[in-house]
């Protein structure tokens, strides 16, 4: 593409990101939980900035911020989220919002380009009250009953109370207008080290993993830890530990090349040093972008539970508590990002899946979607040391804006 076309202003992008970083600052990162005061201030900051891109700004009844355009021609939706994990990084979410804002500022004012970029900041991608509540609301997958049931995972505050505290009680939730957008584009830090270790600038996301979560319960027999012979024990905690070890031994024979699994929480009941645990539970998660792999691993998990039950010492139940279908990113959007990378990042790009969940997978259920990654220093995210080099942030912004131009240009 000709060099005369307007490009992202790197200094402006960095200034915006640092302005958001100053709201709710914690060490070198931020602490900005959903519907906290720093989150509210961040939403209001964005509302004030969107008119710079010729957009009309509004916050809807779930806490999503939208910047909409009256410019004629096709519309491309772009964005991410503004809340953070607790005591976490400054780029996870805001990078994608600021890239979207910059694309709108550059492209919406360009008379040679038909169409416009519209901006969204989705609420609660980080899951303080639930998973992807803002983007699920927009695509029509969030009910009023879901909102009634939502509670803050840290303090237990109801979502209804939080919305009222934000001044959003009774406000309508915005849902997608069929046919309005040619698609959705999101930028994000990689949250891994693939790009950095490969000396690459841009990740072209091919798919976003699905996430399946399970609660696995073990029932044994509570008894005195000093008087119960080892051979007579029915120790639920020991059964759990052996099950965890068996997963790591057997899953590699059935998983895919990028499957990951994690035991995220273990609890023993009653959890006292002088009492043999009569019950135990673990929260277990599997991620992959191939549903067939997930199905195979779930079957293996249930087979392993049946084997434990057959030994008749402790019983095991496996309950699936969350499913998440993987999302494929649009091939044309991938091509646009890759072409922009060739022009503006020396072609230092890689097509790669995302191992983390993102709002783009919700948007992909109703429209073409794409994602762009920039490198994460040390692969660190969900921690206050999360960072990306300024030069990589600027390069990513330039590629993102050019990819938006290419998509709007057909």
C-alpha positions, 0 to 999 in steps of 0.5 A: 500500500502507498506510503502516503496513507495515514498511519497509527501515531505511535506516541499517541498510542503509548500516551493513551495506554499510559493514561489508562495505566495510571488509573488503578496503578499497582506497582508496574501494573494495575488493579482494576477489577470489574466495576471497581472505581478504577474500572469506572474511571477507565470507562469514563476516560474512554467515553471522553476519548471516542469523539476524537475518532468521530464516534458517539460514545455510550455505556450500555446496561451491562457496562460495555462501552460503544463508539458508533459512527454515522460515516457511510460505508461498511463498518468494522467493529474493534476492541477488547476490555478495560478491567484487569485481573487482580493486581495484574498487568497494564496491557491485557485488554487496554492494548486492544481498546487503544488500538481500536481507538487509534484505528478509528481516529486514523481511518474514520477521518480519511476521506479516501476510505469508505466506511468506518471503525467502531469501537467496543470495550467489553465488560468483564472479559476477565471473569470477576462476575462471570465469563465474557459477560459483556460480549456474551450480552452483545451476541445474545447469549446472556439472560437476565437470569444470568445477571441475577445469579452473577456474583463477584468471585472475590467479595460476593457482591451481586452484579445487580448491586454493582450495576446500580452502583455504576448508575447502570441499573435499568439501562438497556443492554446493546445487542448486535445489529444484524448486518451492521458490521463486516466483522470484528478485529481484536488485538492483544498481548500474546500472554506467552513467549512464542513471538519473543523467542522467535524474534517475531513482531506479530501473531496472526491468530488462527483459532481460540481454544475452547475451555472445558472445566470439571469439578472432580469429587472424591469420597472416602472415610473420615477417621482419626489420623493416629489410630487408623492403620494405613491398610484400613484407610480410605483417604480421599486426599490420597486418592485425589493426589494419585488421580492428579499424577495419573492424569499427567501420565495418561493424558499425553497419549491422548492429547493434541499437540497444543493441549494443556490441562491444569488442576487449579484448586484442591480442597480437603475436607475437613483439612485438619492434620490429625484427621484423615480426609473423608472428602476432597475435590479438585477443579480441573481444566482442559484447553484445546481448539479441537473438540474431538481432542477434548471429547477424547480426554473427557472420556479418558477422565471418566474412564480413570474415575471408573477405575478408581471406583472399581477399587472400592476404597474411594469413590470419584465423580466427574462433573463438567461445569463449563464448556467453551467451544473453540472459535476459528478466526476468519481466513480473510482477516488473517490474510489482511493482518499478514499482508499488513505485517509484510508492509509494516513489520518486515513480515515478522509474523506467525500464524498461531492459535490462542491458548487463552480465551478472548471476547473475539470468540464470542463475536465469532459466533455472529460475524467474521472475527480476527485477532492480532498478537504482539509479543509479551516480554518473558511470556508473562501475563496476569501479573503486575510485571506483564509488559511489552516493549514500546517498539513492539506496541507501536509496530503492532498499532501500525499493523492493526490500523493497516489491517483494518484499512484492508478489511474495510477496503474489501 
